[in-house]
Amino acid sequence: MSRASVGEVFVAEAAAPVVIATFLTGLLWLITMPPVTLDVAVRLLAADPVLKLVAGDIPTAVIPWWYALWPNLTPVTAAFLGAYFFSLQLLFRRYVRKGLRPSAYMGSVLRILLSVIGVWMLGLAGSLGIGARFIEIDAVSLIFLGFVIGVFPRVFMQIIEGSIKKLIPSAILPGLKAQLPISDLDGLTVWHEARLEDEDIENTPNMADADLLDLMINTRFPAERLVDWVDQAILYTCLGPEARGEDGAHAKLASHGIRTATAFTEAYRQAAMGDHDMAEFEQILPTTPRPMARALADAVDTMPNTRLVRVWRSLPPTSFRIVAAALPA
């Protein structure tokens, strides 16, 4: 059995992302928890608004022992801690699933940089007095907001979008949120969303026509779970964004136990084989000017992954010729 040398394992393509992530993380940790002298610690203690809230009125000549473990909290360092908090858990989950690749480290670097830049912009807006027009936030709250932006960088984009619309009501900005977000699918968490984003799957239509085999190999998610997400995504995509909401078509189907595309096509096929079930089944969805159930069945059948999902679930191919024969002329 041959053994790979160190040079063969740590090739440039794999080592560069790890080195970059390690350097950036080490640098920001040094800024967050710098080694300080007693005089510097006294000044930091007097200037730290968060530490004042935690420790109260501490004489400047007395430095508690636990101050050595207290970070230098600023909006920027809080954003780094938020990004590190999220990235550390994501990297651990990918390590457990044996899917830890160089792209994971570059994703962590990107999250940290975007979070820091976002907090810079918010701090700049506040220092220039621009922020007071659309957001009122004090120094301590900005630190907490920085941590939240680190965990969820999209929060910054939402703040910017809302702020620009208040400053310039007539401004037209491109949508920052998909009409069919992947978070609508059952069983997804923020960790799953972040992992799927690495595979260029950012919304439900992307999931509906994703390469199932490629996802099974790269993400290491259970195959049945991926098939279920794709199955749901097909139904969501065919229904469209108008189907969302408590009174939407998706909620009506879900109230009858139909949450996936294959569940719908099977219910549709079984109803067509009955004597009086088809008319009742079509009443679940709007029937004017044409029964929506028929159009939805046709749309689901055209999706590229429909047949693959049906094969995985050991279901027969959809035969809408039988369904059409059962429908009234």
Contacts in CASP RR format, 6 or more apart in sequence:
PFRMAT RR
TARGET T0000
AUTHOR 0000-0000-0000
METHOD contacts of the structure
MODEL  1
MSRASVGEVFVAEAAAPVVIATFLTGLLWLITMPPVTLDVAVRLLAADPV
LKLVAGDIPTAVIPWWYALWPNLTPVTAAFLGAYFFSLQLLFRRYVRKGL
RPSAYMGSVLRILLSVIGVWMLGLAGSLGIGARFIEIDAVSLIFLGFVIG
VFPRVFMQIIEGSIKKLIPSAILPGLKAQLPISDLDGLTVWHEARLEDED
IENTPNMADADLLDLMINTRFPAERLVDWVDQAILYTCLGPEARGEDGAH
AKLASHGIRTATAFTEAYRQAAMGDHDMAEFEQILPTTPRPMARALADAV
DTMPNTRLVRVWRSLPPTSFRIVAAALPA
13 102 0 8 1.000
14 102 0 8 1.000
16 102 0 8 1.000
17 102 0 8 1.000
17 103 0 8 1.000
17 105 0 8 1.000
17 106 0 8 1.000
17 109 0 8 1.000
18 102 0 8 1.000
18 105 0 8 1.000
20 105 0 8 1.000
20 106 0 8 1.000
20 109 0 8 1.000
21 105 0 8 1.000
21 106 0 8 1.000
21 108 0 8 1.000
21 109 0 8 1.000
24 109 0 8 1.000
24 112 0 8 1.000
24 113 0 8 1.000
25 84 0 8 1.000
25 108 0 8 1.000
25 112 0 8 1.000
28 77 0 8 1.000
28 80 0 8 1.000
28 84 0 8 1.000
28 112 0 8 1.000
31 72 0 8 1.000
31 77 0 8 1.000
31 80 0 8 1.000
32 71 0 8 1.000
32 72 0 8 1.000
32 77 0 8 1.000
32 80 0 8 1.000
32 81 0 8 1.000
33 69 0 8 1.000
33 71 0 8 1.000
33 72 0 8 1.000
34 72 0 8 1.000
36 44 0 8 1.000
38 63 0 8 1.000
41 63 0 8 1.000
41 67 0 8 1.000
42 60 0 8 1.000
42 61 0 8 1.000
42 63 0 8 1.000
44 72 0 8 1.000
45 51 0 8 1.000
45 55 0 8 1.000
45 58 0 8 1.000
45 60 0 8 1.000
45 63 0 8 1.000
45 67 0 8 1.000
46 60 0 8 1.000
48 70 0 8 1.000
48 72 0 8 1.000
48 73 0 8 1.000
49 139 0 8 1.000
49 140 0 8 1.000
50 73 0 8 1.000
50 140 0 8 1.000
50 143 0 8 1.000
51 67 0 8 1.000
51 70 0 8 1.000
51 73 0 8 1.000
53 140 0 8 1.000
55 64 0 8 1.000
58 64 0 8 1.000
71 77 0 8 1.000
71 81 0 8 1.000
73 143 0 8 1.000
74 143 0 8 1.000
75 119 0 8 1.000
75 122 0 8 1.000
75 123 0 8 1.000
75 142 0 8 1.000
75 143 0 8 1.000
75 145 0 8 1.000
75 146 0 8 1.000
76 116 0 8 1.000
76 119 0 8 1.000
76 120 0 8 1.000
78 119 0 8 1.000
78 143 0 8 1.000
78 144 0 8 1.000
78 146 0 8 1.000
78 147 0 8 1.000
78 150 0 8 1.000
79 112 0 8 1.000
79 115 0 8 1.000
79 116 0 8 1.000
79 118 0 8 1.000
79 119 0 8 1.000
79 146 0 8 1.000
79 147 0 8 1.000
79 149 0 8 1.000
79 150 0 8 1.000
80 112 0 8 1.000
80 115 0 8 1.000
80 116 0 8 1.000
80 150 0 8 1.000
81 147 0 8 1.000
81 150 0 8 1.000
82 115 0 8 1.000
82 146 0 8 1.000
82 147 0 8 1.000
82 148 0 8 1.000
82 149 0 8 1.000
82 150 0 8 1.000
82 151 0 8 1.000
83 108 0 8 1.000
83 111 0 8 1.000
83 112 0 8 1.000
83 115 0 8 1.000
83 116 0 8 1.000
83 150 0 8 1.000
83 151 0 8 1.000
83 153 0 8 1.000
84 112 0 8 1.000
85 147 0 8 1.000
85 150 0 8 1.000
85 151 0 8 1.000
86 111 0 8 1.000
86 150 0 8 1.000
86 151 0 8 1.000
86 152 0 8 1.000
86 194 0 8 1.000
87 107 0 8 1.000
87 108 0 8 1.000
87 111 0 8 1.000
87 112 0 8 1.000
89 191 0 8 1.000
90 104 0 8 1.000
90 108 0 8 1.000
90 191 0 8 1.000
90 194 0 8 1.000
90 195 0 8 1.000
91 100 0 8 1.000
91 104 0 8 1.000
91 105 0 8 1.000
91 108 0 8 1.000
93 191 0 8 1.000
93 195 0 8 1.000
94 100 0 8 1.000
94 101 0 8 1.000
94 104 0 8 1.000
94 195 0 8 1.000
97 219 0 8 1.000
97 220 0 8 1.000
97 221 0 8 1.000
98 220 0 8 1.000
99 218 0 8 1.000
99 219 0 8 1.000
99 220 0 8 1.000
103 198 0 8 1.000
104 198 0 8 1.000
107 198 0 8 1.000
111 150 0 8 1.000
111 153 0 8 1.000
112 150 0 8 1.000
114 153 0 8 1.000
114 156 0 8 1.000
115 146 0 8 1.000
115 149 0 8 1.000
115 150 0 8 1.000
115 153 0 8 1.000
115 156 0 8 1.000
118 149 0 8 1.000
118 153 0 8 1.000
118 156 0 8 1.000
119 142 0 8 1.000
119 145 0 8 1.000
119 146 0 8 1.000
119 149 0 8 1.000
119 156 0 8 1.000
121 156 0 8 1.000
121 160 0 8 1.000
122 142 0 8 1.000
122 145 0 8 1.000
122 146 0 8 1.000
122 149 0 8 1.000
122 156 0 8 1.000
122 159 0 8 1.000
123 142 0 8 1.000
125 131 0 8 1.000
125 135 0 8 1.000
125 163 0 8 1.000
126 132 0 8 1.000
130 167 0 8 1.000
131 163 0 8 1.000
133 166 0 8 1.000
133 167 0 8 1.000
134 162 0 8 1.000
134 163 0 8 1.000
134 166 0 8 1.000
134 167 0 8 1.000
135 159 0 8 1.000
135 163 0 8 1.000
137 145 0 8 1.000
145 155 0 8 1.000
148 155 0 8 1.000
149 155 0 8 1.000
149 156 0 8 1.000
152 190 0 8 1.000
154 176 0 8 1.000
154 177 0 8 1.000
157 176 0 8 1.000
158 176 0 8 1.000
158 177 0 8 1.000
161 173 0 8 1.000
161 175 0 8 1.000
161 176 0 8 1.000
164 171 0 8 1.000
164 173 0 8 1.000
165 171 0 8 1.000
165 173 0 8 1.000
178 202 0 8 1.000
178 203 0 8 1.000
178 204 0 8 1.000
179 203 0 8 1.000
179 240 0 8 1.000
179 241 0 8 1.000
180 203 0 8 1.000
180 204 0 8 1.000
180 205 0 8 1.000
180 236 0 8 1.000
180 237 0 8 1.000
180 240 0 8 1.000
180 241 0 8 1.000
181 203 0 8 1.000
181 204 0 8 1.000
182 188 0 8 1.000
182 193 0 8 1.000
182 196 0 8 1.000
182 201 0 8 1.000
182 202 0 8 1.000
182 203 0 8 1.000
182 204 0 8 1.000
182 206 0 8 1.000
182 207 0 8 1.000
182 233 0 8 1.000
183 193 0 8 1.000
184 204 0 8 1.000
184 236 0 8 1.000
184 244 0 8 1.000
185 204 0 8 1.000
185 207 0 8 1.000
185 229 0 8 1.000
185 232 0 8 1.000
185 233 0 8 1.000
185 236 0 8 1.000
186 228 0 8 1.000
186 232 0 8 1.000
186 259 0 8 1.000
187 225 0 8 1.000
187 229 0 8 1.000
188 229 0 8 1.000
192 221 0 8 1.000
195 219 0 8 1.000
195 221 0 8 1.000
196 202 0 8 1.000
196 207 0 8 1.000
196 219 0 8 1.000
199 210 0 8 1.000
199 214 0 8 1.000
199 215 0 8 1.000
199 218 0 8 1.000
199 219 0 8 1.000
200 206 0 8 1.000
201 207 0 8 1.000
201 210 0 8 1.000
201 215 0 8 1.000
204 233 0 8 1.000
204 236 0 8 1.000
204 237 0 8 1.000
205 233 0 8 1.000
205 237 0 8 1.000
207 229 0 8 1.000
207 230 0 8 1.000
207 233 0 8 1.000
208 230 0 8 1.000
208 233 0 8 1.000
208 234 0 8 1.000
208 236 0 8 1.000
208 237 0 8 1.000
208 303 0 8 1.000
208 305 0 8 1.000
209 303 0 8 1.000
209 304 0 8 1.000
209 305 0 8 1.000
210 230 0 8 1.000
210 305 0 8 1.000
212 226 0 8 1.000
212 227 0 8 1.000
212 230 0 8 1.000
212 305 0 8 1.000
212 308 0 8 1.000
215 221 0 8 1.000
215 226 0 8 1.000
216 223 0 8 1.000
216 226 0 8 1.000
219 226 0 8 1.000
223 312 0 8 1.000
227 309 0 8 1.000
227 312 0 8 1.000
227 313 0 8 1.000
228 260 0 8 1.000
230 305 0 8 1.000
230 309 0 8 1.000
231 260 0 8 1.000
231 261 0 8 1.000
231 262 0 8 1.000
231 263 0 8 1.000
231 309 0 8 1.000
232 259 0 8 1.000
232 260 0 8 1.000
232 261 0 8 1.000
234 260 0 8 1.000
234 261 0 8 1.000
234 300 0 8 1.000
234 303 0 8 1.000
234 305 0 8 1.000
234 306 0 8 1.000
234 309 0 8 1.000
235 250 0 8 1.000
235 253 0 8 1.000
235 259 0 8 1.000
235 260 0 8 1.000
235 261 0 8 1.000
235 264 0 8 1.000
235 300 0 8 1.000
236 243 0 8 1.000
236 250 0 8 1.000
237 303 0 8 1.000
238 261 0 8 1.000
238 296 0 8 1.000
238 299 0 8 1.000
238 300 0 8 1.000
238 303 0 8 1.000
239 249 0 8 1.000
239 250 0 8 1.000
239 296 0 8 1.000
242 248 0 8 1.000
242 249 0 8 1.000
243 249 0 8 1.000
243 250 0 8 1.000
244 250 0 8 1.000
245 251 0 8 1.000
249 285 0 8 1.000
249 286 0 8 1.000
249 292 0 8 1.000
252 284 0 8 1.000
252 285 0 8 1.000
253 259 0 8 1.000
253 264 0 8 1.000
253 284 0 8 1.000
253 285 0 8 1.000
256 267 0 8 1.000
256 284 0 8 1.000
257 263 0 8 1.000
258 264 0 8 1.000
258 267 0 8 1.000
261 300 0 8 1.000
261 303 0 8 1.000
261 306 0 8 1.000
261 309 0 8 1.000
262 306 0 8 1.000
262 309 0 8 1.000
262 310 0 8 1.000
262 313 0 8 1.000
262 315 0 8 1.000
264 296 0 8 1.000
264 297 0 8 1.000
264 300 0 8 1.000
265 297 0 8 1.000
265 300 0 8 1.000
265 301 0 8 1.000
265 306 0 8 1.000
265 310 0 8 1.000
265 318 0 8 1.000
266 315 0 8 1.000
267 281 0 8 1.000
268 281 0 8 1.000
268 293 0 8 1.000
268 297 0 8 1.000
268 323 0 8 1.000
269 318 0 8 1.000
269 319 0 8 1.000
269 322 0 8 1.000
269 323 0 8 1.000
270 277 0 8 1.000
271 277 0 8 1.000
271 278 0 8 1.000
271 280 0 8 1.000
271 281 0 8 1.000
272 278 0 8 1.000
272 322 0 8 1.000
272 323 0 8 1.000
272 326 0 8 1.000
272 327 0 8 1.000
273 322 0 8 1.000
273 326 0 8 1.000
274 326 0 8 1.000
278 326 0 8 1.000
278 327 0 8 1.000
281 293 0 8 1.000
282 291 0 8 1.000
282 292 0 8 1.000
282 293 0 8 1.000
282 294 0 8 1.000
284 293 0 8 1.000
285 291 0 8 1.000
285 292 0 8 1.000
285 293 0 8 1.000
285 296 0 8 1.000
286 292 0 8 1.000
294 327 0 8 1.000
297 318 0 8 1.000
297 320 0 8 1.000
297 323 0 8 1.000
298 320 0 8 1.000
300 306 0 8 1.000
301 318 0 8 1.000
301 320 0 8 1.000
306 318 0 8 1.000
307 317 0 8 1.000
310 316 0 8 1.000
310 317 0 8 1.000
310 318 0 8 1.000
END
